[in-house]
Amino acid sequence: MAKKQRHQATSTKPAAQDQPSTLKDMLRSDVLEKLQAASKGLKDAEDQRKAEVREKAEVERKAEQKRLDNDFGHLLENSKLDWKKYKK
C-alpha cells in the first residue's frame, strides 16, 4: 500500500493555469473556425491536384506503352530469344 500512495503523490498534473496560453486559446471561436475551414479547403485542393497529376501520369504511361507495343523495333529488342521453350 505504501508504494501506491507514493506513486499517486508523485504523479500530480500541472494545472491548466500554469501552462502558457496558445494561439488557439487566444483566438475567437469564429476566427478559429474560419481558419480551420480554410485549412481544410487547401488540403482538399492539394489532394485533388495530386490525384489529377497521378491520373495524367497514368494516362501518359499507358499511351507510351501502347506506342511501344506497336513499334516492331522495340518489340524485337526486348523479346527473349529463347525459342526452346516454345518448341514442342
Phi, psi and omega per residue, in radians:
M1 nan -0.619 -3.104
A2 -1.110 -0.608 3.136
K3 -1.152 -0.715 3.129
K4 -1.093 -0.745 -3.104
Q5 -1.135 -0.681 3.112
R6 -1.159 -0.704 -3.107
H7 -1.147 -0.715 -3.141
Q8 -1.179 -0.604 -3.120
A9 -1.226 -0.565 -3.103
T10 -1.472 -0.234 -3.074
S11 -1.728 0.782 3.102
T12 -1.389 2.454 -3.132
K13 -1.687 2.518 3.102
P14 -1.191 2.550 -3.126
A15 -1.240 2.734 -3.129
A16 -1.111 -0.487 -3.135
Q17 -1.262 -0.449 -3.128
D18 -1.324 -0.423 -3.104
Q19 -1.364 2.531 3.122
P20 -1.209 2.565 -3.133
S21 -1.314 2.533 -3.130
T22 -1.798 2.963 3.124
L23 -1.097 -0.637 3.120
K24 -1.065 -0.673 3.128
D25 -1.230 -0.562 -3.059
M26 -1.455 -0.394 -3.128
L27 -1.355 2.640 3.043
R28 -1.270 2.738 -3.058
S29 -1.139 -0.663 -3.128
D30 -1.183 -0.652 3.103
V31 -1.186 -0.723 3.115
L32 -1.090 -0.721 3.118
E33 -1.130 -0.699 3.108
K34 -1.105 -0.742 3.123
L35 -1.130 -0.710 3.124
Q36 -1.169 -0.661 3.106
A37 -1.153 -0.718 3.112
A38 -1.121 -0.707 3.114
S39 -1.086 -0.773 3.133
K40 -1.116 -0.701 3.111
G41 -1.097 -0.731 3.116
L42 -1.155 -0.691 3.112
K43 -1.138 -0.708 3.115
D44 -1.124 -0.733 3.121
A45 -1.111 -0.699 3.123
E46 -1.150 -0.720 3.104
D47 -1.113 -0.702 3.134
Q48 -1.151 -0.720 3.131
R49 -1.112 -0.719 3.115
K50 -1.122 -0.683 3.115
A51 -1.129 -0.703 3.121
E52 -1.140 -0.720 3.113
V53 -1.118 -0.723 3.135
R54 -1.120 -0.751 3.129
E55 -1.145 -0.697 3.132
K56 -1.113 -0.739 3.118
A57 -1.118 -0.667 3.122
E58 -1.141 -0.746 3.118
V59 -1.114 -0.760 3.124
E60 -1.117 -0.684 3.125
R61 -1.131 -0.736 3.121
K62 -1.147 -0.687 3.125
A63 -1.135 -0.724 3.117
E64 -1.136 -0.718 3.119
Q65 -1.122 -0.701 3.122
K66 -1.126 -0.710 3.132
R67 -1.139 -0.722 3.140
L68 -1.199 -0.564 3.106
D69 -1.171 -0.451 3.129
N70 -1.609 -0.053 -3.130
D71 -1.636 1.932 -3.073
F72 -1.110 -0.668 -3.133
G73 -1.094 -0.732 3.126
H74 -1.150 -0.751 3.127
L75 -1.117 -0.674 -3.136
L76 -1.179 -0.705 3.138
E77 -1.188 -0.589 -3.052
N78 -1.738 0.057 3.123
S79 -1.442 2.637 3.093
K80 -1.504 2.319 -3.059
L81 -1.672 0.428 3.114
D82 -1.588 1.562 -3.073
W83 -1.419 -0.158 -3.102
K84 -1.146 -0.575 -3.109
K85 -1.298 -0.283 3.111
Y86 -1.645 -0.205 -3.102
K87 -1.350 2.414 -3.138
K88 -1.540 nan nan
